[in-house]
Amino acid sequence: MEQLIGCIKNKCSSKKKTNDITNCILKTSLDEDEECIICLNGYLKDQNMSILSCGHKFHKSCIDTWFTYKKLCPLCDIKIKP
């Protein structure tokens, strides 16, 4: 899991950690088969992205909207401190 998170973070041009979330801007697109489970769109260069402490990743705007309703990861239900 840590290798996967490290690999994703290496594709980020800027990183900012707040509690259980690391926010970054992608400097390259991620694999075509990877998509945000909230909006079902892929991750493209220069998009804002959030990586949760559980390792799941989402577009920042998608997960910010999700957290207005629930403070849990949409995939594994771990409690997240935004």
Residue pairs with C-beta under 8 A, 6 or more apart in sequence:
1 55
4 55
5 51
5 55
8 30
8 49
8 51
8 57
9 15
9 22
9 24
9 51
11 26
11 27
11 28
11 30
12 24
12 25
12 26
12 27
12 49
13 24
13 25
13 26
13 27
14 24
14 25
15 22
15 23
15 24
16 22
16 23
16 24
17 23
18 82
19 80
19 81
19 82
20 52
20 53
20 80
20 81
20 82
21 50
21 51
21 52
21 53
21 63
21 80
21 82
22 50
22 51
23 48
23 49
23 50
23 51
23 60
24 48
24 49
24 50
24 51
25 46
25 47
25 48
25 49
26 43
26 44
26 45
26 46
26 47
26 49
27 45
27 46
28 45
29 42
29 43
29 44
29 45
30 42
30 43
32 42
34 42
34 43
34 57
35 41
35 42
35 43
36 42
36 43
36 57
36 58
36 59
36 62
37 56
37 58
37 74
37 75
38 58
38 59
38 62
38 63
38 65
38 66
38 74
39 59
39 62
41 59
43 49
43 57
43 59
47 59
48 59
48 60
48 61
49 57
49 58
49 59
49 60
50 57
50 58
50 59
50 60
50 63
50 64
51 57
52 58
52 63
52 73
52 78
52 80
53 78
53 80
54 73
54 75
54 76
54 78
54 80
56 73
56 74
56 75
56 76
58 66
58 74
63 74
64 82
66 74
67 80
67 82
71 79
71 80
71 81
71 82
72 78
72 79
72 80
73 80
